[in-house]
């Protein structure tokens, strides 16, 4: 990892830890969003590793595990930009299984995955228990959509894969 990238990641991690410490009675939900294939998941994974090394409990949620079934995702055409925006993700399921349980007043019991792209089928997994002070990093395009943006305490918009 280059010195500049390490510095940027450290700065983001410092900010997230500071923000989590300011909200000690709840989970910090962080959106890592931006254009497709920009490196959002890589950034979220790197941040989770740094946070863990620094003693902070962190969880990376791949929102790709909350897609809609293929027939719904591709109903406007496989390469449709409108279809990608409106039909790719199952936001109600993401809200039900993760965002709402982790939100203030939620029960902190969440399911990390809701859909398997390979099998094109819903998944049911063991439930997990979050703890106040945990930092959750969500990675996907379109996390600034009106129906979910208010769940995030902090938003990172990653425009492009820049090798710094």
DOMI-40252 format. One record per residue: residue number from 1; chain; y, x, z of N, C-alpha, C in turn. Coordinates in nm, 3 decimals, always signed. Atoms other than C-alpha are relative to their C-alpha. Example, Ala and Ser with C-alpha at 12.3 -4.5 7.8 and 13.67 -1.06 7.14 Angstrom:
BEGIN
  resi  chain     n.c2     n.c1     n.c3    ca.c2    ca.c1    ca.c3     c.c2     c.c1     c.c3
     1      A   -0.119   +0.089   +0.000   -0.450   +1.230   +0.780   +0.120   +0.090   +0.000
     2      A   -0.119   -0.082   -0.006   -0.106   +1.367   +0.714   +0.109   -0.077   +0.073
//
This chain:
BEGIN
  resi  chain     n.c2     n.c1     n.c3    ca.c2    ca.c1    ca.c3     c.c2     c.c1     c.c3
     1      A   -0.117   +0.085   +0.000   +0.000   +0.000   +0.000   +0.123   +0.089   +0.000
     2      A   -0.122   -0.080   +0.010   +0.339   +0.141   -0.099   +0.087   -0.015   +0.124
     3      A   -0.087   +0.002   -0.118   +0.598   +0.223   +0.165   +0.092   -0.122   +0.000
     4      A   -0.090   +0.115   +0.006   +0.833   -0.051   +0.043   -0.074   -0.128   +0.031
     5      A   +0.078   +0.120   -0.029   +0.561   -0.316   +0.046   -0.034   -0.007   +0.148
     6      A   +0.033   -0.003   -0.142   +0.452   -0.209   +0.393   +0.121   -0.039   +0.085
     7      A   -0.123   +0.033   -0.073   +0.813   -0.234   +0.512   +0.031   -0.148   -0.009
     8      A   -0.026   +0.143   +0.019   +0.857   -0.581   +0.364   -0.100   -0.083   +0.080
     9      A   +0.102   +0.073   -0.076   +0.527   -0.702   +0.513   +0.026   +0.009   +0.150
    10      A   -0.031   -0.016   -0.142   +0.623   -0.559   +0.854   +0.118   -0.088   +0.039
    11      A   -0.118   +0.082   -0.029   +0.960   -0.733   +0.837   -0.037   -0.148   +0.006
    12      A   +0.044   +0.141   -0.001   +0.798   -1.066   +0.749   -0.083   -0.027   +0.125
    13      A   +0.083   +0.018   -0.119   +0.538   -1.021   +1.025   +0.086   -0.005   +0.126
    14      A   -0.091   +0.001   -0.116   +0.813   -0.938   +1.277   +0.070   -0.135   +0.012
    15      A   -0.070   +0.128   +0.001   +1.000   -1.252   +1.175   -0.092   -0.114   +0.044
    16      A   +0.094   +0.106   -0.036   +0.690   -1.472   +1.204   -0.037   +0.007   +0.149
    17      A   +0.031   -0.015   -0.143   +0.602   -1.331   +1.547   +0.118   -0.048   +0.085
    18      A   -0.120   +0.045   -0.073   +0.959   -1.385   +1.665   +0.011   -0.151   -0.002
    19      A   -0.007   +0.146   +0.012   +0.953   -1.741   +1.534   -0.108   -0.068   +0.083
    20      A   +0.109   +0.058   -0.079   +0.613   -1.811   +1.695   +0.031   +0.010   +0.150
    21      A   -0.035   -0.017   -0.141   +0.739   -1.674   +2.028   +0.110   -0.097   +0.042
    22      A   -0.105   +0.097   -0.029   +1.038   -1.909   +2.005   -0.057   -0.142   +0.012
    23      A   +0.066   +0.130   -0.005   +0.793   -2.202   +1.973   -0.138   +0.015   +0.067
    24      A   +0.128   -0.038   -0.061   +0.523   -2.101   +2.225   -0.097   -0.115   +0.025
    25      A   +0.088   +0.113   -0.031   +0.386   -2.451   +2.283   -0.064   -0.062   -0.123
    26      A   +0.056   +0.058   +0.122   +0.288   -2.510   +1.924   -0.046   +0.105   -0.099
    27      A   +0.047   -0.086   +0.110   +0.132   -2.366   +1.609   +0.115   +0.018   -0.098
    28      A   -0.099   -0.027   +0.103   +0.360   -2.201   +1.355   -0.070   -0.017   -0.135
    29      A   +0.057   +0.024   +0.133   +0.286   -2.329   +1.002   +0.093   +0.062   -0.103
    30      A   -0.078   -0.079   +0.094   +0.402   -2.097   +0.723   -0.051   -0.027   -0.142
    31      A   +0.033   +0.019   +0.140   +0.407   -2.181   +0.352   +0.027   +0.130   -0.076
    32      A   -0.018   -0.112   +0.093   +0.352   -1.892   +0.110   -0.021   -0.062   -0.137
    33      A   +0.007   +0.076   +0.124   +0.432   -2.049   -0.224   +0.072   +0.074   -0.111
    34      A   -0.061   -0.062   +0.116   +0.545   -1.958   -0.571   -0.080   -0.030   -0.125
    35      A   +0.065   +0.029   +0.127   +0.428   -1.943   -0.930   -0.146   +0.043   +0.002
    36      A   +0.143   -0.028   +0.011   +0.063   -1.930   -1.028   -0.024   +0.148   -0.027
    37      A   +0.046   -0.138   +0.019   -0.107   -1.589   -1.007   +0.105   +0.104   +0.038
    38      A   -0.104   -0.095   -0.042   +0.194   -1.427   -0.839   -0.046   +0.091   +0.114
    39      A   +0.047   -0.080   -0.112   -0.008   -1.292   -0.547   +0.022   -0.066   +0.134
    40      A   -0.025   +0.074   -0.125   +0.056   -1.563   -0.287   -0.114   +0.018   +0.101
    41      A   +0.116   -0.013   -0.090   -0.296   -1.549   -0.143   -0.013   +0.142   +0.052
    42      A   +0.006   -0.140   -0.042   -0.292   -1.170   -0.136   +0.105   +0.026   +0.109
    43      A   -0.106   -0.017   -0.099   +0.040   -1.175   +0.051   -0.039   -0.066   +0.132
    44      A   +0.040   +0.071   -0.122   -0.091   -1.434   +0.300   -0.113   +0.074   +0.071
    45      A   +0.110   -0.075   -0.061   -0.410   -1.233   +0.359   +0.050   +0.128   +0.065
    46      A   -0.057   -0.123   -0.057   -0.215   -0.912   +0.412   +0.078   -0.029   +0.128
    47      A   -0.075   +0.038   -0.119   +0.017   -1.086   +0.657   -0.093   -0.036   +0.115
    48      A   +0.097   +0.037   -0.103   -0.279   -1.234   +0.845   -0.063   +0.124   +0.063
    49      A   +0.059   -0.124   -0.052   -0.433   -0.888   +0.878   +0.099   +0.074   +0.091
    50      A   -0.102   -0.068   -0.080   -0.107   -0.738   +1.006   +0.020   -0.073   +0.132
    51      A   -0.021   +0.079   -0.122   -0.057   -1.022   +1.253   -0.117   +0.018   +0.096
    52      A   +0.119   -0.018   -0.084   -0.414   -0.986   +1.380   +0.000   +0.138   +0.065
    53      A   -0.007   -0.136   -0.056   -0.373   -0.610   +1.423   +0.104   +0.010   +0.112
    54      A   -0.106   -0.002   -0.102   -0.063   -0.683   +1.627   -0.027   -0.098   +0.113
    55      A   +0.042   +0.083   -0.111   -0.254   -0.916   +1.856   +0.036   -0.147   -0.011
    56      A   -0.034   +0.141   +0.020   -0.142   -1.247   +1.707   -0.116   -0.068   -0.070
    57      A   +0.105   +0.078   +0.065   -0.400   -1.507   +1.621   +0.061   -0.065   -0.125
    58      A   -0.052   +0.056   +0.125   -0.348   -1.601   +1.257   -0.117   -0.049   -0.085
    59      A   +0.100   +0.061   +0.088   -0.536   -1.812   +1.004   +0.061   -0.017   -0.137
    60      A   -0.042   +0.019   +0.139   -0.504   -1.804   +0.626   -0.072   -0.124   -0.054
    61      A   +0.056   +0.121   +0.060   -0.555   -2.149   +0.472   +0.026   +0.007   -0.150
    62      A   -0.012   +0.000   +0.146   -0.625   -2.136   +0.098   +0.007   -0.146   -0.045
    63      A   -0.018   +0.139   +0.039   -0.484   -2.463   -0.029   -0.081   -0.032   -0.126
    64      A   +0.093   +0.024   +0.112   -0.706   -2.416   -0.337   -0.126   -0.069   +0.049
    65      A   +0.113   +0.071   -0.057   -0.971   -2.553   -0.101   +0.033   -0.145   +0.032
    66      A   -0.041   +0.140   -0.014   -0.789   -2.887   -0.113   +0.041   -0.058   -0.135
    67      A   -0.026   +0.056   +0.133   -0.796   -2.963   -0.485   -0.055   -0.142   -0.010
    68      A   +0.059   +0.128   +0.037   -0.868   -3.300   -0.636   -0.122   +0.027   -0.087
    69      A   +0.113   -0.016   +0.092   -1.192   -3.355   -0.830   +0.048   +0.026   -0.144
    70      A   -0.033   -0.042   +0.137   -1.195   -3.221   -1.186   +0.049   -0.116   -0.088
    71      A   -0.041   +0.112   +0.087   -1.171   -3.564   -1.353   +0.143   -0.044   +0.030
    72      A   -0.138   +0.034   -0.035   -0.849   -3.636   -1.163   +0.096   +0.115   -0.033
    73      A   -0.085   -0.116   +0.029   -0.709   -3.282   -1.196   +0.033   +0.011   -0.148
    74      A   -0.017   -0.021   +0.145   -0.753   -3.285   -1.574   +0.025   -0.129   -0.077
    75      A   -0.017   +0.128   +0.070   -0.680   -3.651   -1.655   +0.117   +0.001   -0.098
    76      A   -0.113   -0.010   +0.093   -0.351   -3.555   -1.828   -0.021   +0.114   -0.099
    77      A   +0.030   -0.115   +0.085   -0.519   -3.263   -2.006   -0.009   +0.125   +0.086
    78      A   +0.027   -0.120   -0.080   -0.649   -2.933   -1.872   +0.122   +0.093   +0.009
    79      A   -0.116   -0.090   +0.003   -0.328   -2.746   -1.969   +0.132   -0.072   +0.024
    80      A   -0.120   +0.078   -0.023   -0.081   -3.018   -1.871   +0.076   +0.049   +0.122
    81      A   -0.085   -0.041   -0.112   +0.207   -2.893   -1.656   +0.020   -0.116   +0.097
    82      A   -0.013   +0.118   -0.086   +0.261   -3.247   -1.528   -0.128   -0.023   +0.080
    83      A   +0.127   +0.017   -0.069   -0.108   -3.273   -1.447   -0.018   +0.101   +0.112
    84      A   +0.012   -0.103   -0.103   -0.097   -2.946   -1.258   +0.086   -0.037   +0.121
    85      A   -0.089   +0.033   -0.109   +0.201   -3.058   -1.052   -0.044   -0.126   +0.075
    86      A   +0.028   +0.128   -0.063   +0.096   -3.418   -0.987   -0.146   -0.019   +0.043
    87      A   +0.141   +0.035   -0.020   -0.284   -3.407   -0.991   -0.089   +0.111   +0.055
    88      A   +0.088   -0.111   -0.038   -0.413   -3.061   -0.892   -0.047   -0.010   +0.145
    89      A   +0.033   -0.010   -0.142   -0.402   -3.085   -0.513   -0.010   -0.137   +0.066
    90      A   +0.018   +0.121   -0.079   -0.518   -3.350   -0.269   +0.084   +0.014   +0.128
    91      A   -0.091   -0.017   -0.113   -0.215   -3.347   -0.041   -0.031   -0.093   +0.117
    92      A   +0.038   +0.084   -0.115   -0.325   -3.650   +0.165   -0.114   +0.062   +0.082
    93      A   +0.110   -0.063   -0.072   -0.647   -3.464   +0.253   +0.047   +0.123   +0.076
    94      A   -0.056   -0.117   -0.068   -0.458   -3.142   +0.335   +0.076   -0.044   +0.125
    95      A   -0.074   +0.051   -0.114   -0.229   -3.343   +0.561   -0.094   -0.048   +0.110
    96      A   +0.093   +0.059   -0.097   -0.515   -3.526   +0.730   -0.081   +0.107   +0.074
    97      A   +0.091   -0.098   -0.059   -0.740   -3.223   +0.789   +0.069   +0.119   +0.065
    98      A   -0.062   -0.122   -0.051   -0.485   -2.948   +0.861   +0.144   -0.022   +0.046
    99      A   -0.143   +0.003   -0.033   -0.112   -3.016   +0.851   +0.032   -0.091   +0.118
   100      A   -0.031   +0.092   -0.110   -0.101   -3.321   +1.080   -0.061   +0.044   +0.133
   101      A   +0.055   -0.046   -0.128   -0.344   -3.188   +1.343   +0.076   +0.120   +0.060
   102      A   -0.071   -0.119   -0.049   -0.139   -2.865   +1.366   +0.148   -0.026   +0.027
   103      A   -0.142   +0.034   -0.019   +0.201   -3.038   +1.368   +0.027   -0.031   +0.147
   104      A   -0.033   +0.038   -0.137   +0.388   -3.102   +1.693   -0.057   -0.138   +0.033
   105      A   +0.063   +0.126   -0.039   +0.200   -3.375   +1.878   -0.141   -0.016   -0.054
   106      A   +0.135   +0.007   +0.055   -0.120   -3.307   +1.681   -0.102   +0.049   +0.102
   107      A   +0.106   -0.037   -0.095   -0.456   -3.246   +1.850   -0.052   +0.143   -0.018
   108      A   +0.036   -0.139   +0.029   -0.494   -2.891   +1.703   -0.144   +0.018   -0.048
   109      A   +0.136   -0.006   +0.054   -0.842   -2.976   +1.569   +0.012   -0.015   -0.152
   110      A   -0.020   +0.000   +0.144   -0.852   -2.887   +1.199   -0.127   +0.042   -0.073
   111      A   +0.107   -0.043   +0.091   -1.091   -2.835   +0.908   +0.065   +0.088   -0.105
   112      A   -0.066   -0.099   +0.086   -1.008   -2.525   +0.700   -0.019   -0.024   -0.149
   113      A   +0.026   +0.027   +0.142   -1.154   -2.651   +0.371   -0.032   -0.148   -0.017
   114      A   +0.030   +0.140   +0.027   -1.175   -2.994   +0.211   -0.069   -0.024   -0.133
   115      A   +0.054   +0.019   +0.134   -1.300   -2.933   -0.143   -0.050   +0.132   -0.054
   116      A   +0.057   -0.120   +0.062   -1.518   -2.686   -0.330   +0.018   -0.011   -0.151
   117      A   -0.026   +0.004   +0.145   -1.393   -2.611   -0.682   -0.125   +0.026   -0.082
   118      A   +0.121   -0.033   +0.077   -1.725   -2.463   -0.796   -0.092   -0.119   -0.016
   119      A   +0.090   +0.115   +0.006   -1.931   -2.769   -0.709   +0.074   -0.128   -0.035
   120      A   -0.085   +0.116   +0.027   -1.639   -3.007   -0.773   -0.033   -0.113   +0.096
   121      A   +0.040   +0.099   -0.100   -1.723   -3.183   -0.449   +0.072   +0.025   +0.133
   122      A   -0.058   -0.016   -0.133   -1.574   -3.250   -0.108   -0.093   +0.082   +0.088
   123      A   +0.081   -0.074   -0.096   -1.691   -3.028   +0.176   +0.032   -0.053   +0.140
   124      A   -0.017   +0.031   -0.141   -1.745   -3.110   +0.538   -0.046   +0.122   +0.075
   125      A   +0.030   -0.120   -0.075   -1.733   -2.814   +0.767   +0.022   -0.026   +0.148
   126      A   -0.024   +0.009   -0.144   -1.732   -2.755   +1.138   +0.150   -0.001   +0.025
   127      A   -0.140   +0.005   -0.037   -1.403   -2.836   +1.299   +0.036   +0.123   +0.082
   128      A   -0.053   -0.116   -0.072   -1.190   -2.557   +1.442   +0.108   -0.047   +0.095
   129      A   -0.106   +0.031   -0.097   -0.954   -2.556   +1.738   +0.106   +0.108   -0.006
   130      A   -0.114   -0.092   -0.003   -0.614   -2.395   +1.703   +0.055   +0.004   +0.141
   131      A   -0.064   -0.014   -0.131   -0.416   -2.275   +2.002   +0.150   +0.014   -0.018
   132      A   -0.145   -0.023   +0.007   -0.045   -2.288   +2.071   +0.027   +0.149   -0.015
   133      A   -0.033   -0.140   +0.027   +0.108   -1.965   +1.942   -0.069   +0.055   -0.122
   134      A   +0.065   -0.045   +0.123   -0.131   -1.935   +1.647   +0.096   -0.010   -0.117
   135      A   -0.081   +0.001   +0.122   +0.025   -1.859   +1.310   -0.093   -0.033   -0.116
   136      A   +0.079   +0.042   +0.115   -0.118   -2.044   +1.009   +0.078   +0.029   -0.127
   137      A   -0.061   -0.037   +0.129   -0.043   -1.909   +0.661   -0.069   -0.080   -0.110
   138      A   +0.050   +0.083   +0.108   -0.087   -2.159   +0.378   +0.045   +0.061   -0.131
   139      A   -0.036   -0.060   +0.128   -0.099   -2.017   +0.025   -0.036   -0.093   -0.114
   140      A   +0.022   +0.083   +0.120   -0.058   -2.225   -0.291   +0.133   -0.020   -0.072
   141      A   -0.118   +0.047   +0.073   +0.182   -2.333   -0.561   +0.036   -0.137   +0.057
   142      A   -0.048   +0.134   -0.031   +0.389   -2.644   -0.489   +0.000   -0.037   +0.148
   143      A   -0.005   +0.035   -0.142   +0.408   -2.620   -0.110   +0.138   -0.049   +0.045
   144      A   -0.133   +0.051   -0.032   +0.774   -2.722   -0.126   +0.017   -0.146   -0.044
   145      A   -0.004   +0.141   +0.042   +0.684   -3.073   -0.245   +0.051   -0.086   +0.115
   146      A   -0.062   +0.083   -0.104   +0.867   -3.350   -0.059   -0.099   -0.057   +0.102
   147      A   +0.094   +0.063   -0.093   +0.552   -3.500   +0.096   -0.062   +0.097   +0.100
   148      A   +0.060   -0.094   -0.096   +0.450   -3.177   +0.274   +0.097   +0.106   +0.052
   149      A   -0.089   -0.110   -0.036   +0.749   -2.941   +0.299   +0.043   -0.005   +0.146
   150      A   -0.047   +0.011   -0.138   +0.854   -3.076   +0.641   -0.102   +0.049   +0.102
   151      A   +0.101   -0.051   -0.093   +0.526   -2.957   +0.797   +0.014   +0.149   +0.026
   152      A   -0.008   -0.146   -0.011   +0.619   -2.592   +0.747   +0.123   +0.042   +0.079
   153      A   -0.108   -0.053   -0.083   +0.824   -2.409   +1.006   +0.074   +0.113   -0.070
   154      A   -0.055   -0.116   +0.071   +0.882   -2.116   +0.775   -0.057   -0.002   -0.140
   155      A   +0.043   +0.006   +0.140   +0.865   -2.088   +0.395   +0.030   +0.133   -0.068
   156      A   -0.015   -0.123   +0.076   +0.809   -1.778   +0.185   -0.023   -0.035   -0.145
   157      A   +0.015   +0.028   +0.143   +0.873   -1.822   -0.186   -0.021   +0.133   -0.071
   158      A   +0.040   -0.125   +0.064   +0.692   -1.547   -0.374   +0.009   -0.021   -0.151
   159      A   -0.029   +0.027   +0.142   +0.833   -1.540   -0.727   -0.097   +0.065   -0.098
   160      A   +0.085   -0.069   +0.097   +0.621   -1.284   -0.902   -0.067   +0.120   +0.066
   161      A   +0.072   -0.115   -0.054   +0.382   -1.002   -0.848   +0.080   +0.125   -0.036
   162      A   -0.080   -0.119   +0.019   +0.607   -0.706   -0.805   -0.066   +0.111   +0.081
   163      A   +0.068   -0.109   -0.070   +0.440   -0.381   -0.718   +0.104   +0.089   +0.066
   164      A   -0.096   -0.081   -0.074   +0.665   -0.241   -0.452   -0.071   +0.077   +0.109
//
